[in-house]
Amino acid sequence: AREEARGQASLRELARRTAAALTKQGVTKATLSYDTSLYAGPELHPIGVNENIARVTALMTDEARTDDSTSGPAPRVADPAAHAAATFARLLSEAGIPTTEAGPARATTRAKTLASVSSPPLSDLVERMLTHSDNDIAEALARHTAVATGVRPDFAGGAAAIEARLRKLGLPLKGAAFHDGSGLNRADRLTARLLTALLLKAADPAHPELRPVLTGLPVAGFTGTLSSRYAGDAAGAAGLARAKTGTLTGVNTLAGLVTTGDGRLV
């Protein structure tokens, strides 16, 4: 979430609640540290330093963007966790609790929760990821899928967890290969059959939990990564096609839904 409460998980609101809790306990200043141990393995994606993705860490604010953008490519800070902690320290100070400069540490089992904020529901995060082709959310969701299924939460573990969930859904995985959550790894492979089967599964009344896969698809000519597409000769599909883009240098893919002139959904 952005610092200024764009999302539910506002860092400023967390600082305000934390300051209130500390003040209630008679604490007037604090020593601050941060724990990123939820994730494992390297933070830097194999693509390297790239404006399409920040380092993948369990602590980050504003996707480590250095500008005011909320989607798309942007320069990123070199150490997202340290940047987030420093931002929180500043906000906590503004809320009346000055702190030391934050450093990395490991939370102990004796640690008690002072305050918390909640993210938007998972369905909202999935929709945003798809609408804006958000690589940072995609990698975070892969890591959390790994955590939730007891797999090492690194790039390989996230990929394995994704593959396991797709297999459990009975989707065709022949010819597919997963190495990350975002699809930025050039060793990733997807088949048209898998993408089509996934869309059908998401539309299956037996799987309402997968509906965000469809509702998050960009609308041609209107939202997300399709907002500036489907003009000119393709304008007839504006508002009718909903699809997810997939783009690497030299690679362009599209998977989604469209209603034909005679009313068929394909």
N, C-alpha and C positions, 0 to 999 in steps of 0.2 A: 504494500500500500504506500501511497505517497505520504510524505511527512505531514502535509496539511489535510489529513483525513479524507483523501479521495475515496479510500475504501474503508471497510469496517475496521480493519486492523491498523488503526492510526498510531503512528509512533508518538505523536504529540499527546494523544489521549492516554497512551500507556505511560508516558512520562508524568502526566498529571495525576493519574491514579497511583503511581508508584510514590510520587512526592507526598500525596495525601496520606498514604499508608505509613511512610517513614515519619512524617510529622506527627501522626497520631501516636507513634511509639517514642516520640521525643528525640528522634534522630535529626540532626541539622546538617550533616554532611556525610558523604558516602565514598567508599572505595569501589570502583567499578571495574568489572572484568567481563569477558564474554566467552561463551562456549560454543564451538562449531562442530563438536564431535558427533553430532547426529549423522553426518555424512562421512564417508570414507573415500580413500583414493585421491587421485589428483583433482584439483579444482579446474585446471585449464582444459578446455575441450580440445580434442585432437586437431580441430581446425586452427588452433592457435589464437592469438589475440585478434579479435574480430568484432566489428561494430554490431553484429547480429546476435551476440550472446556475451553475457558477463561470465566471470569465473563462477563455477557452480559451488556455492557454499550455503550452509544452513542458516546463515545470518546475512541479510541484505536488505537495503531499503531502496525503493524506486528503481529496482533492477540495476542498481549501480550506475545509472545514467548520469552524465555530467551536464545535461541540458534539461530543458523543460518538457521534452517529448514523453509521450506515454506509450508509444508503440513504434515499431520499425527500427531501422539501424540508428545507432547513436554511440558516441564515444563512451567508454565505461571506466570507472575508477580501477586502479590496479589492485586494490585490496578491499573488496566489498564489505567484508565483515568488520574490519577496522573502521571503515568509513561509517557504517551503520552505528557502531558503538560510539563513535565520536559525535555523531548527530544526536544520538540518544542522550549522551552526556550533556550536550549543550541544551537540549530541551528540558532535561531534568534540572539543570542549573536555573533555567528561566522559570521553572516551576517552584524554585525556592530551595533546591537541594544541590549545592555545589558538589562536584565529584573530582576524584583524581583522574588522570588520563587513563583511559581504558586499555587493558592488555588482555591477551588470550589466557584462558585458564580452563580448568575442567570442574564443572559443578559437582559438589559432593552430594552424597545421599542424604545429608542432613539439611540440604538447602530447602528453604520454605518459600512458597509463592507469595510475593507481595502484591502483585497486580497482574492482570492479564487482559488481552483484547482478543477477539475472535475474527478469523478471516471470513470472507463471504463463503457460502456453502460450496462444496466441491463442484457441484453442477455449474455454478457461476464461473469458477476458475476454468473448467473445461471449455465452456462457451467462449470465454475471453481468449483462451489459448488458440482455439480454432479460428475465431473471427479475425484476430490480428496476427495469426501465425506466430505466436509468442514463444520463442525458443526457450526463454528463461523459465516460464511456467511449465513448459513441456519437460525440461530436465528436472525441475523440482518435483513434478508429479511422478516421474520415473523413479526418483530417489525414494519418494514416500511409498510408492508401490512396493519397492524393495524392502523398506522398513516394515511395512504392514505384513509382508509375507515371509519375513525372517531371512531375507537374502542380503548379502553385503551391499550397502547402499553406495556403490560407486557406479561408473559408467557401465561396466560389464554387468554388475548386479541388477541395475535398473533395466537394462536391455533384456536380461534373462527373466526378470519378473514380468515384463510386458509380454514376452513370448509365452510364458506360462499361462497368463490370463487369457490370451487369445486362443491358446490350445484348449483351455477349459471351456471356452465358449463354442468350441467345435469348428473354428474357422480354418480354412485351408492355408497351411503354412509352407507348403512345398515351394521352394525357390525364394523364400523370404529369409532375410538375415538382419539381426538387430544388434547395434553397437552403441546406441545412445537413446535418449528420449526425444530429441529435437529433429533427428533426421539430417543433421548437418554433416555427419560422418559419411564420407564417400564410399565406405564399405557397406553401408546399409543397402538392403534390397527389399523392394515391395513388388508384388504382382498385381495386375489389374483385377485378377480373380479375388485376391485377398481384400482389396479395397472395396470391391463391389459387395462381397459377402459381409463385410463389416457394416456397410450402410444398410443392407437388408436386415442384419441382426439388430441394429439400432432401431429399426422401424418395427420390429417384431413386438406385438402386444405383450408377449411373454417376458419382455425385457424392458420395462419402463425406466429402469435405472440407467439405460443407455441413451435415453432420448436426447440429452444434451449434445450428443455426437451429431445429431441432426439440427437441433435448434441453434447450435453454435456455428453452423456453416455460413460463411459470408453470402450476402445476397447480391447478385450481379447488378452492378451499377449503383449500389447503395451503401453497403457496409464493408468494413474491414478491408482485406486485401483485394476485394473485387469492386471497391467503391469507385475506382477510376478506370475500370475495365468495362467491356461490353458497351462501347460507344460506336458510332459510325455504322459499319455494315452489320455489327453484332448487336445493335441497340434493341432489336426485337426480343432478345432474351433478357433484357434488363428487368429486374423484379421477378422474373420467372425461374431463372437458374439459381440454385444454391450450391456452392461447391467450395472445397478446400484446395488451395493452391499448394504446390510443392516446387520450390525453385532452388537450384544450385547453378553455378556457372556451367552453361551448356546443357542444363536439364530443366525441363518445364513439365509439370504434371497437373492434372485437375481431376478431382473425384467428387461427385455430388449427385444432385437430383434436379430434374427439370420436368415440367409438365408440357406435353406436346400439344399441338394445335387441336387435336381431337380429344384432349382431356386425359391422356394416359400419363401416368407418372413413370419416368424411366431414370 
